[in-house]
Each structure stands twice: as structure tokens, then as C-alpha cells.
Amino acid sequence: MPIPIFSGRKFRLWLFLLIGVYILSLTLFYTFRNQVIFQSTSYPHNYQFRFSQPFQEYFIAINDSIELDALLFKSPTPSKGLIFYTHGNADNLQRWGNYAIDFTALGYDVLMYDYRGYGKSEGISNPNNLYHDSFEVFNWAIQEFNPSKIILYGRSLGSTVASHLATKVRADILILETPFAEFEDVVYWPLLPALYLFPIDLSQSNIESLPKVTSRKFIFHGTEDWVVPLSSAEKLKPLLDQPDNFIIIEGAGHKNIRDFESYHTHLKEILK
């Protein structure tokens, strides 16, 4: 007769251990959810950014106690308008500022800012202040620069910031790079019960915002994106003005879309 690998007692012990580890994982996710979502890298106030093109730095007062750091990259030719860029959930402007050249080369000025707790920006990011701050920074930019044309550009986590902002302000074009339909689509599936057992008010949903956006809408997404599945972004396709405005970059992942020539070809056509 075969000898069972586990006796009933051992099986119960292993089962309770697995359940305990799972509950601990859910608890840790809930407790440290903001650190998981907002993977910021901070810098001292005197840090000197270094880029291959000139830039101007601004500190924008959000309230009496919080200032956010922003960088303006100017087009080398007469400006066609302003790209208002909301970046992803990691790093800070030292990384994202390197992407500005993709737009200044097409004749646009680019304003990027760091969320709270990122780079030199003060405070701590959470879902409640993410959208509020974007509105404040946008209004500051409009008053400061008075651009003739406005493009909102949101990448990954920043896609929800840009799409939500587009429901509140006037913009000519909204461009989303590697967006998710809803935040649940990018949560590792064993952790999904945490969103039901411990409700989290993330309010991060492109699928809710896009139907309310009246400006022209475009999406870029790669076929090899393992962070935000293409299937998630495809839920947004019916919400665009035209099916062709959903642009798939073959072979691109979550972090390297700009390495593909087809991305630049389409971007140039959109921003002509």
C-alpha cells in the first residue's frame, strides 16, 4: 500500500501555514500599498539635473506647505504648443526628463513635474492628491506660458492622471502610453482579494475617464508589455475616436516603446 506523503495532521499544518503566509501578504500589501504603487526616488533640493538639452526648473506651490518640482524643455524652433507630461510610478524627473527630446524635436515645449515625494517634490503621494496636484500644476502652466496648443501626455500610472485631467480642462489632444483600463488589471492576481477584503480607494481608472474626454485621443501600447497587459489597454479601444488611434508597437515592452521607429513615426503624424 502506498505511503501517503502527508498525514492528515501534517496536511492541516501546511494548509494553515500557507493560509497564514497568504493573509500576511495581503496585510503587507494593504499596509504598504502606497509604497508599492508610488515607487519614488527622492533627491535633495540642491541636486543638479543633467540632460542633453537645456531646461528651466520651477518649484510650484500646491498649498502653503507643499511645492512640486517641474522642468520645462523648450523647442529649439518656434513652439507649436505645450506637452503636459505626467510620468510613470517609478524614479523621478532625472529619468523622465530624458524623454522630452522626443517632443522638443517635433517643435513642442514640454513641461514635466514630479509627484509628491518624487525627486525634489515635497510631501508624500497618495491617490487622493495625485489628481488634485495635476490640476494645480496644469493651471499654473497655462497662466505662466499661455500655450496656443495643449497636449496631455500620460505614461503608465500617469495615463490615469492625464485622462482624468482631460475631463476637467481644455486640451487639444490626449495621448496615453502603456495605459491600463483599471488598476486591478496590473495587480498580481493572488493579491486581488486584498482589493475586496481591504477596499482601497485608488480612483485610478482610464475606462471611467475616457468617455468624458472630448479632445482627440490616442493610445500607444506594446505587444510584449508584461507590466500592463495589452489586453487591459485594448478595453479602452472602443472609447477612442477611431480604431486606428489605438497604436500597437510590435515587440515593444513597458519601458522601451520609444526605442521603436514606428512609435516616432506615429507620434510625428499626431503632432504635426
Secondary structure as a PSIPRED ss2 file (coil, helix, strand):
# PSIPRED VFORMAT (PSIPRED V4.0)

   1 M C   1.000  0.000  0.000
   2 P C   1.000  0.000  0.000
   3 I C   1.000  0.000  0.000
   4 P C   1.000  0.000  0.000
   5 I C   1.000  0.000  0.000
   6 F C   1.000  0.000  0.000
   7 S C   1.000  0.000  0.000
   8 G H   0.000  1.000  0.000
   9 R H   0.000  1.000  0.000
  10 K H   0.000  1.000  0.000
  11 F H   0.000  1.000  0.000
  12 R H   0.000  1.000  0.000
  13 L H   0.000  1.000  0.000
  14 W H   0.000  1.000  0.000
  15 L H   0.000  1.000  0.000
  16 F H   0.000  1.000  0.000
  17 L H   0.000  1.000  0.000
  18 L H   0.000  1.000  0.000
  19 I H   0.000  1.000  0.000
  20 G H   0.000  1.000  0.000
  21 V H   0.000  1.000  0.000
  22 Y H   0.000  1.000  0.000
  23 I H   0.000  1.000  0.000
  24 L H   0.000  1.000  0.000
  25 S H   0.000  1.000  0.000
  26 L H   0.000  1.000  0.000
  27 T H   0.000  1.000  0.000
  28 L H   0.000  1.000  0.000
  29 F H   0.000  1.000  0.000
  30 Y H   0.000  1.000  0.000
  31 T H   0.000  1.000  0.000
  32 F C   1.000  0.000  0.000
  33 R H   0.000  1.000  0.000
  34 N H   0.000  1.000  0.000
  35 Q H   0.000  1.000  0.000
  36 V H   0.000  1.000  0.000
  37 I H   0.000  1.000  0.000
  38 F C   1.000  0.000  0.000
  39 Q E   0.000  0.000  1.000
  40 S E   0.000  0.000  1.000
  41 T C   1.000  0.000  0.000
  42 S E   0.000  0.000  1.000
  43 Y C   1.000  0.000  0.000
  44 P C   1.000  0.000  0.000
  45 H C   1.000  0.000  0.000
  46 N C   1.000  0.000  0.000
  47 Y C   1.000  0.000  0.000
  48 Q C   1.000  0.000  0.000
  49 F C   1.000  0.000  0.000
  50 R C   1.000  0.000  0.000
  51 F C   1.000  0.000  0.000
  52 S C   1.000  0.000  0.000
  53 Q C   1.000  0.000  0.000
  54 P C   1.000  0.000  0.000
  55 F C   1.000  0.000  0.000
  56 Q E   0.000  0.000  1.000
  57 E E   0.000  0.000  1.000
  58 Y E   0.000  0.000  1.000
  59 F E   0.000  0.000  1.000
  60 I E   0.000  0.000  1.000
  61 A E   0.000  0.000  1.000
  62 I C   1.000  0.000  0.000
  63 N C   1.000  0.000  0.000
  64 D C   1.000  0.000  0.000
  65 S C   1.000  0.000  0.000
  66 I C   1.000  0.000  0.000
  67 E E   0.000  0.000  1.000
  68 L E   0.000  0.000  1.000
  69 D E   0.000  0.000  1.000
  70 A E   0.000  0.000  1.000
  71 L E   0.000  0.000  1.000
  72 L E   0.000  0.000  1.000
  73 F E   0.000  0.000  1.000
  74 K C   1.000  0.000  0.000
  75 S C   1.000  0.000  0.000
  76 P C   1.000  0.000  0.000
  77 T C   1.000  0.000  0.000
  78 P C   1.000  0.000  0.000
  79 S C   1.000  0.000  0.000
  80 K C   1.000  0.000  0.000
  81 G C   1.000  0.000  0.000
  82 L E   0.000  0.000  1.000
  83 I E   0.000  0.000  1.000
  84 F E   0.000  0.000  1.000
  85 Y E   0.000  0.000  1.000
  86 T E   0.000  0.000  1.000
  87 H C   1.000  0.000  0.000
  88 G C   1.000  0.000  0.000
  89 N C   1.000  0.000  0.000
  90 A E   0.000  0.000  1.000
  91 D E   0.000  0.000  1.000
  92 N C   1.000  0.000  0.000
  93 L H   0.000  1.000  0.000
  94 Q H   0.000  1.000  0.000
  95 R H   0.000  1.000  0.000
  96 W H   0.000  1.000  0.000
  97 G H   0.000  1.000  0.000
  98 N H   0.000  1.000  0.000
  99 Y H   0.000  1.000  0.000
 100 A C   1.000  0.000  0.000
 101 I H   0.000  1.000  0.000
 102 D H   0.000  1.000  0.000
 103 F H   0.000  1.000  0.000
 104 T H   0.000  1.000  0.000
 105 A C   1.000  0.000  0.000
 106 L C   1.000  0.000  0.000
 107 G C   1.000  0.000  0.000
 108 Y C   1.000  0.000  0.000
 109 D E   0.000  0.000  1.000
 110 V E   0.000  0.000  1.000
 111 L E   0.000  0.000  1.000
 112 M E   0.000  0.000  1.000
 113 Y E   0.000  0.000  1.000
 114 D C   1.000  0.000  0.000
 115 Y C   1.000  0.000  0.000
 116 R C   1.000  0.000  0.000
 117 G C   1.000  0.000  0.000
 118 Y C   1.000  0.000  0.000
 119 G E   0.000  0.000  1.000
 120 K C   1.000  0.000  0.000
 121 S C   1.000  0.000  0.000
 122 E C   1.000  0.000  0.000
 123 G C   1.000  0.000  0.000
 124 I C   1.000  0.000  0.000
 125 S C   1.000  0.000  0.000
 126 N C   1.000  0.000  0.000
 127 P H   0.000  1.000  0.000
 128 N H   0.000  1.000  0.000
 129 N H   0.000  1.000  0.000
 130 L H   0.000  1.000  0.000
 131 Y H   0.000  1.000  0.000
 132 H H   0.000  1.000  0.000
 133 D H   0.000  1.000  0.000
 134 S H   0.000  1.000  0.000
 135 F H   0.000  1.000  0.000
 136 E H   0.000  1.000  0.000
 137 V H   0.000  1.000  0.000
 138 F H   0.000  1.000  0.000
 139 N H   0.000  1.000  0.000
 140 W H   0.000  1.000  0.000
 141 A H   0.000  1.000  0.000
 142 I H   0.000  1.000  0.000
 143 Q H   0.000  1.000  0.000
 144 E H   0.000  1.000  0.000
 145 F H   0.000  1.000  0.000
 146 N C   1.000  0.000  0.000
 147 P C   1.000  0.000  0.000
 148 S C   1.000  0.000  0.000
 149 K C   1.000  0.000  0.000
 150 I E   0.000  0.000  1.000
 151 I E   0.000  0.000  1.000
 152 L E   0.000  0.000  1.000
 153 Y E   0.000  0.000  1.000
 154 G E   0.000  0.000  1.000
 155 R E   0.000  0.000  1.000
 156 S C   1.000  0.000  0.000
 157 L H   0.000  1.000  0.000
 158 G H   0.000  1.000  0.000
 159 S H   0.000  1.000  0.000
 160 T H   0.000  1.000  0.000
 161 V H   0.000  1.000  0.000
 162 A H   0.000  1.000  0.000
 163 S H   0.000  1.000  0.000
 164 H H   0.000  1.000  0.000
 165 L H   0.000  1.000  0.000
 166 A H   0.000  1.000  0.000
 167 T C   1.000  0.000  0.000
 168 K C   1.000  0.000  0.000
 169 V C   1.000  0.000  0.000
 170 R C   1.000  0.000  0.000
 171 A C   1.000  0.000  0.000
 172 D C   1.000  0.000  0.000
 173 I E   0.000  0.000  1.000
 174 L E   0.000  0.000  1.000
 175 I E   0.000  0.000  1.000
 176 L E   0.000  0.000  1.000
 177 E E   0.000  0.000  1.000
 178 T C   1.000  0.000  0.000
 179 P C   1.000  0.000  0.000
 180 F C   1.000  0.000  0.000
 181 A C   1.000  0.000  0.000
 182 E E   0.000  0.000  1.000
 183 F H   0.000  1.000  0.000
 184 E H   0.000  1.000  0.000
 185 D H   0.000  1.000  0.000
 186 V H   0.000  1.000  0.000
 187 V C   1.000  0.000  0.000
 188 Y C   1.000  0.000  0.000
 189 W H   0.000  1.000  0.000
 190 P H   0.000  1.000  0.000
 191 L H   0.000  1.000  0.000
 192 L H   0.000  1.000  0.000
 193 P H   0.000  1.000  0.000
 194 A H   0.000  1.000  0.000
 195 L H   0.000  1.000  0.000
 196 Y H   0.000  1.000  0.000
 197 L H   0.000  1.000  0.000
 198 F C   1.000  0.000  0.000
 199 P C   1.000  0.000  0.000
 200 I C   1.000  0.000  0.000
 201 D C   1.000  0.000  0.000
 202 L C   1.000  0.000  0.000
 203 S C   1.000  0.000  0.000
 204 Q C   1.000  0.000  0.000
 205 S E   0.000  0.000  1.000
 206 N H   0.000  1.000  0.000
 207 I H   0.000  1.000  0.000
 208 E H   0.000  1.000  0.000
 209 S H   0.000  1.000  0.000
 210 L H   0.000  1.000  0.000
 211 P H   0.000  1.000  0.000
 212 K H   0.000  1.000  0.000
 213 V C   1.000  0.000  0.000
 214 T C   1.000  0.000  0.000
 215 S C   1.000  0.000  0.000
 216 R E   0.000  0.000  1.000
 217 K E   0.000  0.000  1.000
 218 F E   0.000  0.000  1.000
 219 I E   0.000  0.000  1.000
 220 F E   0.000  0.000  1.000
 221 H E   0.000  0.000  1.000
 222 G E   0.000  0.000  1.000
 223 T C   1.000  0.000  0.000
 224 E C   1.000  0.000  0.000
 225 D C   1.000  0.000  0.000
 226 W C   1.000  0.000  0.000
 227 V C   1.000  0.000  0.000
 228 V C   1.000  0.000  0.000
 229 P C   1.000  0.000  0.000
 230 L H   0.000  1.000  0.000
 231 S H   0.000  1.000  0.000
 232 S H   0.000  1.000  0.000
 233 A H   0.000  1.000  0.000
 234 E H   0.000  1.000  0.000
 235 K C   1.000  0.000  0.000
 236 L C   1.000  0.000  0.000
 237 K H   0.000  1.000  0.000
 238 P H   0.000  1.000  0.000
 239 L H   0.000  1.000  0.000
 240 L C   1.000  0.000  0.000
 241 D C   1.000  0.000  0.000
 242 Q C   1.000  0.000  0.000
 243 P H   0.000  1.000  0.000
 244 D H   0.000  1.000  0.000
 245 N H   0.000  1.000  0.000
 246 F E   0.000  0.000  1.000
 247 I E   0.000  0.000  1.000
 248 I E   0.000  0.000  1.000
 249 I E   0.000  0.000  1.000
 250 E C   1.000  0.000  0.000
 251 G C   1.000  0.000  0.000
 252 A C   1.000  0.000  0.000
 253 G C   1.000  0.000  0.000
 254 H C   1.000  0.000  0.000
 255 K C   1.000  0.000  0.000
 256 N C   1.000  0.000  0.000
 257 I H   0.000  1.000  0.000
 258 R H   0.000  1.000  0.000
 259 D H   0.000  1.000  0.000
 260 F C   1.000  0.000  0.000
 261 E H   0.000  1.000  0.000
 262 S H   0.000  1.000  0.000
 263 Y H   0.000  1.000  0.000
 264 H H   0.000  1.000  0.000
 265 T H   0.000  1.000  0.000
 266 H H   0.000  1.000  0.000
 267 L H   0.000  1.000  0.000
 268 K H   0.000  1.000  0.000
 269 E H   0.000  1.000  0.000
 270 I H   0.000  1.000  0.000
 271 L C   1.000  0.000  0.000
 272 K C   1.000  0.000  0.000
